[in-house]
Amino acid sequence: MDKKIKIIYNNWDAVPIGAYKRIVEISNDEGMETMEKNVASLAILCDTDEDSIWNLSMDEISRLTKGMDWINDFDFKKRWTIKHVTLNGKKYDITYDLNKMSVAQYIDFQQAWRIQDATEKLVPVLSCFLVPQGHKYGDGYDIEEVRNDIENHMPITQANSICFFFLKKLLSSMKSSLICSRMVLKATKWTTKNQKMKEMMRETEKRISQMESFYFNGSH
């Protein structure tokens, strides 16, 4: 007798980043019919193949989809300060303090942030914050293994909470730096160096706008 199919991920707190990314991709696929999207998404939530869902009776589909209102109500904790997580049986420390980030860590974060697709940037960005316990950033561990643990074992809500908390602190720091730069410009005469500072300020303003749009204006 075949094993009964059931919902494995029954709320957003249980859905890992990888599964969330596939659901978003399906939702945005204009070449798929509504029924095809529903079947494909249900297969992900049941951790099974699409053929198994297509072969179910309507009564079984009804049983599976009952109580799935949560799928249209995505949210995450905005006040989340946990400093450690366990993914795939491995413990990770989370770096929130900008002053404790290494130069390499911050540069990697900047590169990861440049990824345009909001869902695709999550794992690379998070891999800059999460460091296996007992290690320094980028030293003595496989970054691809870390990204795999994040993608396949971190709930999407937890991922958003970590990014939200970090970006709030980063934005505050960037805005303070921008204010100081403006004060310096007002107090000094125009020079080529000051022109470069203005260009840096414009770039900072652009990045601040992008970050605020990502989490604070509901675009994610």
Secondary structure, DSSP 8 states (H G I E B T S, - for coil): -------S--SGGG-BHHHHHHHHHHHT-TTS-HHHHHHHHHHHHTTS-HHHHHTS-HHHHHHHHTT-GGGG-----SS----EEEETTEEEEE---GGGS-HHHHHHHHHHHT-SSHHHHHHHHHHHHEEETT--TTSSS-HHHHHHHHHHHSBHHHHHHHHHHHHHHHHHHHHHHHHHHHHHHHHS---HHHHHHHHHHHHHHHHHHHHIIIIISS--
